[in-house]
Amino acid sequence: MRRTTVTTLVVALIAGLVGIALMPRVPRLGPHTTGDAELADAARAAVTDPSGYRGLAVALVENGRIRTAGLGDRDPAGRPVEPGTPFEIGSVTKTLTGMLLADQAATGVVHPDDALESTWPAVTGPLREVTLAELASHRAGLPRVALGSPLAWAHLMWANVSGGNPYAGQDVDTLRGTSDRVSPDGGRGEVHYSNVGVSVLGHALAAKAGVAYPDLLHTRLLRPLGMTATVVATRTDDLPANRAQGSRASGRPLDPWTGAGYAPAGIGPWSTAEDLARLAAATLAGTAPGADAATARFREDGDTRIGYGWFTTRHGDREVVWHNGATSGFRSYVGFERATGRAVVVLGNTDRGVDPIGRRLLGLSEREAGAAAPVVPGWIGAGLAVAFTFLGGLSLLGTARRRELDRVTLLAASVWAFAYLGLAHRMGDWLVVPAWLWPLGAGLSAAGVALAATRWRALPVLDARVPWRRLLSVASSLVAAVLAVAAVSD
């Protein structure tokens, strides 16, 4: 017994030391700096806590002059962010779609109060009665997303678990079919943020012009502004070269989002700090096509109003026009202040918010700028980290100490012990939970394996009255463990 105990402890200690080398590594804003050094220093000063960030691209517009800088790493390999590094921009795209409406209205192609049916006759459901202005300002009474079928919801949940693309396969026809199934609810006329509404607006404007949304965007907005690095990736083949890699703030890599259906709302567009600075500068100056979209027209709450895509928020005695973006592994912020003539762009390649950094660069105080909002309630990711780290090892130790036991059951428990470790490594929020807990879990699982090994030779291969049932149960358990780990792996 003493020999078994010593062996188990030694194995656990060795596994714990190995686990230190393999434990989760939370991203931290790296020392690399490119572009304007003074701006880079100002951006670093605006970051109150560098944990959870990997790289940032920033731009600042003052007196008509654009300055850009890159900070940290664009991927886990440590390649530096540059001012021209492409990032997913997410919902910042909604400002572009709103500007397309303002541009098309200015040229007389459409009127903001036109009903959807006059612009996109293919929409035949109740949504056909809402106006283009309602869609652009989130006042059409539509939900944020409308997945419809249980299969679509299952796909969304799976994508969240696996770190995949929840919008894969959702093209323009998919969105049009969705628009025929949804109805404006009792909130019509009030601001309720909707990816569905802005996506329908973008495709409606494109249908009126007789082209696809990316082509309309390029022709009417991107090309006139010289935004040559901005692309809409409706397929993985469209993804830009030398792009930043997105991840969780806890370090887990995530797939890019692509898809034509929700492109006008921010699924698929990539841009750079340089390009978005051109957009912000021209919008601030009123020279961009559709710049009037940034004019606040409708009230969301006491401090915030909205135009066509652009929000205008009061911070004390100052007023900032802005929009942000959030995809699974990226955050973005574009804002400007008319009173000072200053505009800012901040792009990040983790899911930790960058809005406070942007507001600080605009000159707001730390209190007015606020703190980055958590991606999900901290206890969820923390609970996954702690539970999965220790659950497998504790279960294996309990199984290895049972009187009635066989090799097949012990093997399954051993596989699950390390499967749980893999799930904890990938799914746990190690920005909240200390990463050194993971090596402790690795040591606990290794101790269970060591204890199991001391009993292995004395155990029967299979001890069950109905052997095939036991084999089927264990086989399904092993398959589940392999699939669970595969789902969250790169």
C-alpha positions in Angstrom: 0.0 0.0 0.0 2.8 2.4 0.9 4.6 1.7 -2.4 1.4 2.3 -4.3 0.9 5.6 -2.6 4.4 6.8 -3.2 4.3 5.8 -6.9 0.9 7.6 -7.3 2.3 10.7 -5.7 5.5 10.7 -7.8 3.5 10.2 -11.0 1.1 13.0 -10.0 4.1 15.3 -9.3 5.7 14.6 -12.7 2.4 15.1 -14.5 1.9 18.4 -12.7 5.3 19.6 -13.8 4.6 18.6 -17.4 1.2 20.3 -17.0 2.9 23.6 -16.2 4.6 23.6 -19.6 1.2 22.8 -21.3 -1.1 24.9 -19.2 -3.4 27.4 -20.9 -1.7 30.7 -21.9 -3.8 33.8 -21.7 -3.0 36.3 -24.4 -1.3 39.5 -23.3 -0.7 42.5 -25.4 2.8 42.0 -26.7 5.7 44.5 -26.9 5.8 44.8 -30.7 5.1 48.3 -32.1 4.8 49.3 -35.7 3.8 52.6 -37.3 3.5 55.8 -35.4 5.3 55.3 -32.1 3.6 58.2 -30.3 0.2 56.9 -31.1 1.2 53.4 -30.1 2.3 54.8 -26.7 -1.0 56.6 -26.3 -2.9 53.4 -27.1 -0.9 51.3 -24.6 -1.6 54.0 -22.0 -5.3 53.6 -22.7 -5.2 49.8 -22.0 -5.9 49.5 -18.3 -5.1 45.8 -18.3 -3.1 44.1 -21.1 -4.4 40.6 -20.2 -6.8 39.2 -22.7 -5.5 41.2 -25.6 -3.1 39.8 -28.2 -2.8 42.6 -30.8 -4.3 46.0 -31.6 -4.4 48.1 -34.7 -5.2 51.8 -34.1 -5.7 54.9 -36.1 -6.2 58.5 -35.0 -7.5 61.4 -37.1 -6.7 64.9 -36.0 -6.9 68.1 -38.1 -7.5 66.0 -41.1 -4.2 64.0 -40.6 -4.3 60.2 -40.2 -1.9 58.4 -38.0 -1.8 54.6 -37.6 0.0 52.1 -35.4 0.1 48.4 -34.6 0.6 46.9 -31.2 1.3 43.3 -30.1 0.9 40.2 -32.2 -1.5 39.3 -35.0 -1.4 35.6 -34.2 0.0 33.1 -31.6 3.2 32.7 -33.6 4.1 36.2 -32.6 4.1 38.0 -35.9 3.5 41.8 -35.2 0.4 43.7 -36.0 0.9 46.4 -38.6 -1.4 49.3 -39.4 -2.4 47.5 -42.6 -3.1 44.1 -40.9 -6.7 43.0 -41.8 -9.1 42.4 -38.9 -12.7 41.2 -38.9 -14.7 44.3 -38.2 -18.1 42.8 -37.4 -21.0 45.2 -36.9 -19.0 48.3 -37.8 -20.2 47.2 -41.3 -23.7 48.3 -40.3 -22.5 51.9 -40.6 -21.4 51.1 -44.2 -24.9 49.7 -45.0 -26.5 52.8 -43.4 -24.3 55.0 -45.6 -25.4 53.1 -48.7 -29.0 54.0 -47.8 -28.1 57.6 -47.4 -26.1 57.6 -50.6 -28.8 55.9 -52.6 -31.4 58.3 -51.2 -29.2 61.3 -52.1 -29.1 60.1 -55.7 -32.8 59.5 -55.9 -32.6 55.7 -56.3 -34.6 55.1 -53.2 -36.3 57.1 -50.4 -35.7 56.3 -46.7 -39.5 56.0 -46.2 -39.9 53.5 -49.1 -41.4 50.2 -48.0 -39.2 47.2 -48.3 -41.5 45.6 -51.0 -40.8 48.5 -53.4 -37.0 47.9 -53.1 -36.9 44.1 -52.8 -40.1 42.7 -54.3 -38.8 39.1 -53.6 -39.8 39.6 -49.9 -43.4 38.6 -49.7 -44.0 38.2 -45.9 -45.1 40.8 -43.3 -41.7 42.4 -43.4 -42.4 43.9 -46.8 -44.3 46.8 -45.1 -41.4 48.1 -43.0 -39.4 51.1 -44.3 -35.8 51.3 -45.3 -35.2 53.9 -42.6 -36.7 51.6 -39.9 -34.4 48.8 -41.0 -31.3 51.2 -40.9 -32.1 52.5 -37.5 -33.2 49.2 -35.8 -36.8 50.4 -35.4 -38.5 47.7 -37.5 -39.4 45.6 -34.5 -37.2 42.7 -35.6 -35.2 40.2 -33.4 -31.4 40.3 -33.3 -31.2 37.1 -35.2 -33.9 34.8 -36.6 -32.7 31.2 -36.9 -36.1 29.6 -37.2 -35.6 25.8 -37.2 -34.4 23.7 -34.3 -31.6 22.5 -36.7 -30.4 26.1 -37.1 -30.3 26.6 -33.4 -28.4 23.3 -33.0 -25.9 24.5 -35.5 -25.5 27.8 -33.6 -24.9 26.0 -30.3 -22.4 23.6 -31.9 -20.5 26.5 -33.5 -20.3 28.1 -30.1 -18.9 24.9 -28.6 -16.5 24.1 -31.4 -15.4 27.7 -32.1 -16.7 27.4 -35.7 -18.7 29.7 -37.9 -22.3 29.9 -36.9 -23.3 31.6 -40.1 -21.8 29.0 -42.5 -24.2 28.2 -45.3 -26.5 31.1 -44.7 -26.7 32.9 -48.1 -28.9 35.6 -49.5 -31.7 33.1 -50.3 -31.6 31.9 -46.7 -32.0 35.4 -45.4 -34.8 36.2 -47.8 -36.6 33.0 -46.6 -36.0 34.1 -43.0 -37.4 37.6 -43.7 -40.6 36.0 -45.0 -41.1 34.2 -41.7 -40.5 37.1 -39.3 -43.0 39.8 -38.4 -42.5 43.2 -36.9 -43.5 42.9 -33.3 -44.9 45.3 -30.8 -41.6 47.1 -30.6 -41.8 48.6 -34.0 -40.8 52.3 -33.9 -38.5 51.7 -30.9 -34.8 50.9 -31.2 -34.1 47.2 -30.9 -30.8 46.1 -32.3 -31.3 43.7 -35.2 -28.8 41.9 -37.4 -31.7 40.6 -39.5 -33.0 44.1 -40.3 -29.7 45.6 -41.4 -28.9 42.5 -43.5 -32.3 42.7 -45.2 -31.7 46.4 -45.9 -28.3 45.8 -47.5 -29.6 43.1 -49.8 -32.6 45.2 -50.6 -30.4 48.1 -51.8 -28.3 45.7 -53.7 -31.4 44.1 -55.4 -32.6 47.6 -56.4 -29.2 48.2 -58.0 -29.2 44.9 -59.7 -25.9 43.7 -58.1 -24.7 41.7 -55.1 -24.2 43.5 -51.8 -20.3 43.4 -51.9 -20.3 44.8 -55.4 -22.6 47.7 -54.4 -20.5 48.4 -51.3 -17.3 48.5 -53.4 -18.7 50.6 -56.1 -20.6 53.2 -54.1 -18.4 53.5 -50.9 -15.1 51.6 -50.7 -13.7 52.6 -54.1 -14.5 56.3 -53.8 -12.9 56.4 -50.3 -9.8 54.5 -51.4 -10.6 51.7 -49.0 -8.7 49.1 -51.1 -7.9 46.7 -48.2 -11.6 46.3 -47.2 -13.2 43.0 -48.4 -16.4 41.1 -47.8 -15.5 37.4 -47.3 -18.6 35.5 -48.2 -16.5 32.3 -48.6 -13.3 31.2 -46.9 -11.5 31.7 -50.3 -12.2 35.4 -49.9 -10.3 35.8 -46.7 -7.5 38.4 -46.9 -3.8 37.4 -46.8 -1.7 38.2 -43.7 -4.8 38.7 -41.7 -4.9 38.7 -37.9 -6.0 35.5 -36.2 -9.0 35.7 -33.8 -9.3 34.0 -30.5 -11.0 34.1 -27.1 -9.6 36.4 -24.5 -8.6 33.2 -22.7 -6.5 32.1 -25.7 -8.6 29.7 -27.7 -8.3 30.1 -31.5 -11.6 30.6 -33.3 -12.6 30.3 -37.0 -13.4 33.4 -39.0 -17.0 34.2 -39.8 -18.0 34.1 -43.4 -21.4 34.1 -45.2 -23.3 36.2 -47.7 -26.6 36.3 -45.9 -25.6 38.4 -42.9 -22.8 40.3 -44.7 -24.5 43.7 -44.5 -24.7 43.3 -40.7 -21.1 42.4 -40.3 -20.5 38.7 -41.1 -17.5 38.4 -43.4 -16.2 42.0 -43.8 -12.5 42.6 -43.0 -10.7 45.9 -43.0 -7.6 47.7 -41.6 -7.0 50.6 -39.3 -5.8 52.6 -42.3 -9.0 52.0 -44.4 -11.4 52.6 -41.5 -9.5 55.8 -40.7 -10.3 57.0 -44.2 -13.9 56.2 -43.6 -14.0 58.0 -40.3 -12.2 61.1 -41.6 -14.4 61.5 -44.6 -17.6 60.9 -42.6 -16.4 63.5 -40.0 -15.7 65.9 -42.8 -19.0 65.2 -44.5 -17.3 64.2 -47.8 -17.9 60.5 -47.7 -20.7 59.0 -49.9 -23.7 58.8 -47.5 -22.0 60.7 -44.7 -25.5 62.0 -43.7 -26.1 58.5 -42.3 -24.2 59.6 -39.2 -26.8 62.3 -38.4 -28.7 61.3 -35.3 -32.4 61.0 -36.1 -34.1 58.8 -33.5 -33.7 58.3 -29.8 -32.6 55.0 -28.2 -32.4 56.2 -24.6 -31.5 59.3 -22.6 -27.9 59.4 -23.8 -28.0 57.7 -27.2 -29.6 58.5 -30.5 -29.2 56.7 -33.8 -29.0 57.7 -37.5 -28.7 55.1 -40.3 -26.3 52.7 -38.6 -24.3 55.2 -36.6 -25.0 55.8 -32.9 -24.5 59.2 -31.2 -23.9 59.0 -27.4 -23.4 61.8 -24.9 -20.6 61.4 -22.3 -21.1 64.3 -19.9 -20.9 67.4 -22.1 -19.3 65.6 -25.0 -20.9 63.8 -27.9 -19.4 60.9 -29.8 -20.6 59.3 -33.0 -19.6 55.7 -33.1 -20.2 52.0 -33.8 -18.5 48.9 -32.6 -18.2 45.3 -33.8 -18.0 41.9 -32.2 -17.4 38.5 -33.9 -16.3 35.3 -32.1 -12.6 36.3 -32.0 -12.4 40.0 -32.9 -13.5 43.4 -31.5 -13.6 46.8 -33.3 -14.5 50.4 -32.6 -14.8 53.4 -34.8 -15.8 56.8 -33.3 -15.5 60.5 -33.9 -16.3 63.8 -32.1 -17.5 66.6 -34.3 -16.6 69.3 -31.7 -12.9 68.3 -31.6 -12.6 67.1 -35.2 -11.0 63.9 -33.8 -11.7 60.3 -35.0 -10.4 57.0 -33.8 -10.2 53.4 -34.9 -9.3 50.4 -32.7 -9.2 46.8 -33.9 -8.4 43.8 -31.6 -7.9 40.1 -32.4 -9.5 38.7 -29.2 -13.0 38.9 -27.9 -12.1 41.4 -25.2 -13.8 44.8 -25.9 -11.8 47.7 -27.3 -14.5 50.4 -26.9 -12.9 52.0 -23.8 -9.5 52.2 -25.6 -11.2 54.1 -28.4 -13.0 56.5 -26.1 -9.8 57.2 -24.2 -8.0 58.0 -27.5 -10.8 60.4 -28.2 -9.8 62.2 -25.0 -12.5 61.0 -22.6 -11.5 60.4 -19.0 -11.1 56.8 -17.7 -14.4 57.1 -15.9 -16.2 58.3 -19.0 -14.6 55.7 -21.2 -15.7 52.9 -19.0 -14.4 49.4 -18.8 -14.5 46.5 -21.4 -17.7 44.6 -20.9 -17.2 40.8 -20.3 -17.9 38.6 -23.2 -20.0 36.2 -21.2 -20.8 36.1 -17.5 -17.5 35.2 -15.8 -18.9 32.4 -13.8 -19.8 30.3 -16.9 -16.2 30.1 -18.3 -14.8 29.9 -14.7 -17.2 27.1 -13.9 -16.2 25.1 -17.0 -12.5 25.6 -16.2 -12.7 24.4 -12.6 -15.2 21.6 -13.3 -13.5 20.1 -16.3 -10.1 20.4 -14.8 -10.9 18.3 -11.8 -13.9 16.2 -12.7 -12.1 13.6 -14.8 -9.3 13.0 -12.3 -11.7 12.7 -9.3 -14.0 10.4 -11.3 -11.0 8.2 -12.3 -9.7 8.0 -8.7 -13.2 7.0 -7.5 -13.5 4.3 -10.3 -10.0 2.9 -9.6 -10.9 2.3 -5.9 -14.1 0.4 -6.6 -14.2 -3.3 -5.6 -16.1 -4.6 -8.6 -14.1 -3.4 -11.6 -12.9 -4.5 -15.0 -10.3 -3.3 -17.5 -12.8 -2.0 -20.0 -14.5 0.3 -17.5 -11.2 1.5 -16.1 -9.9 2.3 -19.7 -13.0 4.4 -20.4 -12.6 6.3 -17.1 -8.9 7.0 -18.0 -9.8 8.3 -21.4 -12.4 10.6 -20.0 -10.0 11.9 -17.4 -7.8 13.4 -20.1 -10.7 14.3 -22.3 -12.0 16.5 -19.5 -8.6 18.1 -19.2 -8.7 18.9 -22.9 -12.1 20.4 -22.6 -11.0 22.5 -19.7 -8.0 23.7 -21.6 -10.0 24.8 -24.5 -13.3 26.0 -23.0 -12.4 27.3 -19.7 -12.1 31.1 -19.1 -8.5 31.3 -17.9 -8.7 35.0 -17.9 -10.9 34.6 -14.7 -9.5 31.4 -13.3 -5.8 31.0 -12.4 -4.1 28.9 -15.1 -2.0 27.1 -12.5 -5.1 25.1 -11.5 -4.9 23.2 -14.8 -1.5 21.5 -13.9 -3.1 20.4 -10.6 -5.9 18.8 -12.5 -3.3 17.1 -14.8 -1.6 15.7 -11.7 -4.9 14.5 -10.3 -5.7 12.6 -13.5 -2.2 11.1 -13.7 -2.6 10.0 -10.1 -5.8 8.2 -11.1 -4.0 6.5 -14.0 -1.2 5.4 -11.7 -3.6 3.9 -9.3 -5.5 2.2 -12.1 -2.2 0.7 -13.4 -1.5 -1.0 -10.0 -4.8 -2.9 -10.3 -4.8 -3.5 -14.0 -3.2 -7.0 -14.1 -5.5 -8.3 -11.4 -8.7 -7.2 -13.1 -10.8 -9.2 -15.6 -11.2 -7.8 -19.1 -15.0 -7.6 -18.7 -17.1 -8.2 -15.7 -20.7 -8.0 -16.6 -23.8 -10.3 -16.7 -24.6 -8.9 -20.2 -21.1 -8.3 -21.8 -22.4 -6.7 -25.0 -24.3 -4.1 -23.1 -21.2 -3.1 -21.1 -19.1 -3.0 -24.3 -21.7 -0.9 -26.1 -21.9 1.5 -23.1 -18.1 1.9 -22.9 -17.7 2.2 -26.7 -20.2 5.0 -26.9 -18.6 6.7 -24.0 -15.2 6.6 -25.7 -16.6 7.9 -29.0 -18.3 10.7 -27.1 -15.0 11.6 -25.4 -13.1 11.7 -28.7 -15.8 13.8 -30.4 -15.9 16.2 -27.5 -12.2 16.8 -27.7 -12.2 17.0 -31.5 -15.0 19.6 -31.4 -12.9 22.1 -29.5 -9.6 21.4 -31.1 -7.9 23.5 -33.8 
